[in-house]
Amino acid sequence: MKIAIVSDAWHPQINGVVNSILYTRDELEKSGHQVEMFTPQQFRTVPCPTYPSIRLSVMPGGRLTRMLDAYAPDTLHIATEGPLGMAARRWCKKRKLRFTSAYHTQFPQYVSLRIPVPLSWGYGVMRWFHGHSQAIMVPTATVKKELEEQGFGDRVKLWSRGVDTKLFRPQQGVDLGLPRPINMYVGRVAVEKNIGDFLDLDLPGSKLVIGDGPDLEKLKKQHPEVCFVGFKTGEDLAAHIACADVFIFPSRTDTFGLVLLEALACGVPVAAYPVTGPIDVITSKKVGCLDNDLKAAALAALKLKRADCRAYALNYTWEAASRTFESLLVPCNPEAQPATA
């Protein structure tokens, strides 16, 4: 089957959306499918306002139309609601073709944090964007319920996530010479991740921040007591995660939080708020503590066993997640007969 995946999130970004698409693409190709990615790397881009590390495609409609016409996919999936996603949506509507889409990010909440607009406006835009999608893929049952309550209808479907347990594994980890216990945050250093709640905690030991983002330099000046090591990937990232004693996830706006599984796969217990994302991922008290008092959650998580965390993460595989993704795809033209894998 010829699969087209259109995503505004791609390299050089490294985040949960990009990683989900990468692992899914690889698993689909292992199953014999032909997967073509349509990303900002193929178009002229400009920096995203307030977030320059994100590149936005400039007027991609014409070129994307020609590329999709030439590829003639059997099925098309729109991963993001950005300029490329909009252009792919127009391409499908103009040709009366069907598509699926994904709701990876809580854009209504993120926009409201940066621009004073009502949440209802953001949800209105999201309903319009996904209105013609045959299946709106979401990572958790909580997000599914939220979108259904916001009027997205019965097309909201579950598509869970996995973790690379060969890369993210228990190991000695890097030695940063930090006092124990090491309380760690991994992710974008940005207001929408609520990182301030982590930085303001009064905890024993030390705090370690792994990641980059628009608020990095400001927060480094405000919190000289915190160890900021910057952006990490691959084995380097896994070794840094493995050195921690507890992973603290302060976000209140994530739809899933892949890094939760990556921490657990390294044997690191989790502390988080009982909100969308953590409440679906951390379903066992043996691997994480969810509490509106984030300090209490962090202190309690220190008592959990690393072996239990690793065993829990092994239940999440990208192979299984990708099979679900494949099952939700629809033929662009239901009368056509796509090639099978």
C-alpha positions in Angstrom: 0.0 0.0 0.0 1.3 3.5 -0.9 0.9 5.6 2.2 1.4 9.4 2.3 2.1 11.0 5.7 2.0 14.8 5.8 3.6 16.5 8.8 4.6 20.0 9.7 6.7 18.6 12.6 10.0 17.1 11.3 13.7 17.3 11.6 15.6 19.2 13.0 12.8 19.1 15.6 13.0 16.2 18.0 9.8 15.8 20.0 7.0 13.3 20.7 5.2 14.1 17.5 8.3 13.6 15.3 9.3 10.4 17.1 5.9 8.9 16.9 5.8 9.5 13.1 9.4 8.1 12.7 8.8 4.9 14.6 5.4 4.4 12.9 6.9 4.9 9.4 9.7 2.4 10.1 7.2 -0.2 11.3 5.0 0.3 8.3 7.9 -0.2 6.0 8.9 -3.3 7.8 5.4 -4.6 7.1 6.0 -4.1 3.3 4.2 -0.8 2.8 5.6 2.1 0.8 5.6 5.3 2.9 6.4 8.7 1.5 6.9 11.6 4.0 5.9 15.2 3.0 7.6 17.6 5.5 9.0 21.1 5.7 12.4 19.9 4.6 10.9 19.8 1.0 9.7 23.4 1.1 10.8 27.0 1.8 10.3 27.7 5.4 10.4 30.6 7.9 10.8 30.5 11.7 7.6 30.2 13.7 6.8 33.4 15.6 7.6 33.1 19.4 9.3 29.7 18.6 12.0 30.1 16.0 13.4 26.6 16.2 10.1 25.4 14.5 10.1 26.0 10.8 6.9 26.7 9.0 6.4 26.0 5.3 5.6 29.1 3.2 2.7 28.7 0.8 3.3 25.0 0.2 0.0 24.3 -1.6 1.1 24.4 -5.2 4.2 22.2 -4.8 2.5 19.8 -2.4 -0.3 19.4 -4.9 2.1 18.4 -7.6 4.0 16.1 -5.3 0.8 14.3 -4.1 -0.6 14.1 -7.7 2.7 12.5 -8.8 2.8 10.0 -5.8 -0.9 9.1 -6.1 -1.2 7.6 -2.6 -3.6 4.8 -1.7 -4.1 6.4 1.7 -3.2 9.8 3.2 -2.6 10.7 6.8 -2.3 14.3 8.0 -0.2 14.4 11.2 -0.4 18.1 12.1 -2.6 21.1 11.7 0.1 23.4 10.2 0.6 24.9 6.7 1.4 21.5 5.2 -1.6 19.9 7.0 -3.9 22.6 5.7 -2.5 22.2 2.1 -3.0 18.4 2.2 -6.5 18.9 3.5 -7.3 21.2 0.6 -5.8 18.7 -1.8 -8.1 15.9 -0.5 -11.2 18.1 -0.5 -10.7 19.4 -4.0 -10.4 15.9 -5.3 -13.1 14.5 -3.0 -10.6 12.1 -1.5 -10.7 10.7 2.0 -8.0 11.1 4.6 -7.2 10.4 8.3 -5.6 12.9 10.8 -4.1 13.0 14.2 -4.5 15.2 17.2 -1.0 15.1 18.8 -1.0 18.4 20.5 -3.3 20.4 22.7 -3.1 23.5 20.4 -6.1 25.3 21.9 -4.3 25.3 25.3 -0.9 26.1 23.9 -2.3 29.1 21.9 -4.2 30.4 24.9 -1.0 30.3 27.0 0.9 32.5 24.5 -2.0 34.6 23.1 -5.0 35.8 25.0 -7.7 34.0 23.0 -10.5 31.8 24.4 -10.1 28.1 24.4 -13.4 27.7 22.6 -11.9 29.5 19.6 -9.0 27.1 19.4 -11.3 24.1 19.6 -13.5 25.6 16.9 -10.5 25.8 14.6 -9.6 22.2 15.4 -13.1 21.0 14.7 -13.0 22.7 11.4 -9.7 21.2 10.5 -10.5 17.7 11.4 -14.1 17.9 10.2 -13.6 15.9 7.1 -11.2 13.4 8.5 -12.4 9.8 8.5 -10.5 9.0 11.7 -9.1 11.5 14.1 -6.3 9.5 15.9 -5.6 10.4 19.5 -3.1 8.8 21.9 -5.3 8.2 25.0 -8.8 7.5 26.2 -8.8 10.8 28.1 -8.1 12.8 25.0 -10.7 10.8 23.1 -13.3 11.7 25.7 -12.2 15.4 25.8 -12.6 15.8 22.0 -15.9 14.0 22.0 -17.1 16.4 24.7 -15.9 19.3 22.5 -18.1 18.1 19.6 -15.6 16.1 17.5 -18.1 13.3 17.0 -17.6 9.5 16.9 -14.7 9.6 14.5 -12.1 10.0 17.3 -10.1 6.8 17.5 -7.4 5.5 19.8 -3.9 5.1 18.6 -1.5 4.5 21.4 2.3 4.9 21.4 5.4 2.7 22.0 8.9 3.0 23.3 12.3 1.9 21.9 13.3 -0.4 24.8 16.6 -1.3 23.2 17.7 2.4 23.2 16.1 3.4 26.4 17.3 0.8 29.0 18.6 0.6 32.5 22.3 1.4 32.6 24.8 3.2 34.8 24.2 6.4 33.0 26.4 9.5 32.7 28.1 10.8 35.9 27.4 14.5 36.1 28.8 14.8 39.7 25.4 15.9 41.0 24.2 15.4 44.5 21.6 12.6 44.9 18.8 12.2 44.4 18.8 13.5 40.8 15.3 15.0 40.0 15.1 15.2 36.2 13.0 17.0 33.6 13.2 16.2 29.9 11.4 18.2 27.2 10.9 21.6 25.6 12.0 24.4 27.9 8.9 26.4 27.2 5.9 27.9 29.1 3.4 25.4 27.7 5.3 22.6 29.4 4.8 24.2 32.8 8.5 23.7 33.5 8.3 26.5 36.1 6.5 24.2 38.5 9.5 21.8 38.4 12.1 24.5 38.8 10.4 26.0 41.8 10.1 22.7 43.7 12.1 22.5 47.0 13.6 19.0 46.7 16.5 17.2 48.2 19.5 16.5 45.9 19.7 18.3 42.6 17.6 19.2 39.5 18.6 18.3 36.0 17.0 19.7 32.9 17.5 18.1 29.5 16.2 20.0 26.5 16.1 23.2 24.6 13.4 25.8 23.9 12.5 29.5 23.7 12.7 30.0 27.5 16.1 28.3 28.1 18.4 31.3 28.5 15.9 33.2 30.7 15.4 30.2 33.0 19.1 29.5 33.3 19.6 33.0 34.6 16.7 32.7 37.0 17.7 29.2 38.3 21.5 29.0 38.6 21.1 26.1 41.1 19.7 23.9 38.3 21.9 21.9 36.0 20.8 22.6 32.4 22.6 20.2 29.9 20.8 21.2 26.8 19.4 19.1 23.9 20.3 15.4 23.8 19.4 12.6 21.4 20.0 8.9 20.9 22.4 7.0 23.2 23.4 10.3 24.9 19.8 11.1 25.8 19.2 7.5 27.1 22.4 7.6 29.2 21.4 11.0 30.8 17.8 9.7 31.5 19.2 6.6 33.1 21.3 8.6 35.6 18.2 10.1 37.2 16.5 8.9 40.4 13.1 10.3 39.5 11.6 11.8 36.4 9.3 14.8 37.1 6.7 15.6 34.4 5.1 19.0 35.2 3.1 19.5 32.0 -0.6 19.9 32.2 -1.2 20.1 28.5 0.4 17.0 26.9 -1.8 14.5 25.1 0.5 11.6 26.0 4.1 12.3 26.9 6.4 9.8 25.1 9.2 10.7 27.5 7.2 9.1 30.3 7.7 5.8 28.6 11.3 6.5 27.8 12.0 7.3 31.5 10.2 4.1 32.6 12.1 2.0 30.1 15.3 3.3 31.6 14.0 2.2 35.0 13.3 5.7 36.3 10.0 6.2 38.3 7.7 9.1 37.4 6.2 11.9 39.3 3.4 14.0 37.6 0.1 15.7 38.0 -3.0 13.6 37.7 -4.0 15.1 34.3 -4.4 14.1 30.7 -1.3 12.2 29.5 0.0 10.9 32.9 -3.3 9.5 34.0 -3.4 7.3 30.9 0.3 6.3 30.8 1.0 5.8 34.5 -1.7 3.4 35.4 0.2 1.4 38.1 1.2 2.8 41.4 4.3 0.7 41.2 5.9 2.9 38.5 4.8 6.4 39.2 3.1 8.8 41.6 0.4 11.2 40.5 -0.5 14.0 42.8 -1.6 17.7 42.6 1.3 18.2 45.1 4.2 17.7 42.7 6.8 17.6 45.5 4.9 14.9 47.4 4.7 12.9 44.1 8.4 13.3 43.6 9.4 12.2 47.1 7.0 9.2 46.9 8.3 8.1 43.5 11.8 7.8 44.9 10.6 4.8 46.9 9.6 2.9 43.8 11.5 0.0 42.3 13.4 0.6 39.0 12.8 -3.0 37.9 9.0 -2.5 38.1 9.4 0.6 35.9 11.3 -1.3 33.2 8.9 -4.2 33.2 5.9 -1.9 32.8 7.5 -0.1 29.8 8.1 -3.4 28.0 4.3 -3.6 27.5 4.4 -0.7 25.0 5.8 -1.6 21.6 5.9 0.4 18.4 5.0 -2.7 16.5 1.6 -2.9 18.2 1.0 0.8 18.0 1.8 0.8 14.3 -0.7 -2.1 13.7 -3.4 0.1 15.2 -2.4 3.0 13.1 -2.5 0.9 9.9 -5.9 -0.5 10.9 -7.3 3.1 11.1 -6.1 4.2 7.6 -8.8 4.6 4.9 -8.4 4.4 1.1 -8.3 7.9 -0.5 -10.7 6.6 -3.1 -12.9 3.8 -1.6 -13.6 2.5 -5.2 -9.9 2.0 -5.9 -8.1 -1.2 -5.1 -4.9 -0.4 -3.3 -1.9 -2.7 -3.4 -1.6 -4.8 -0.2 1.6 -5.2 1.8 
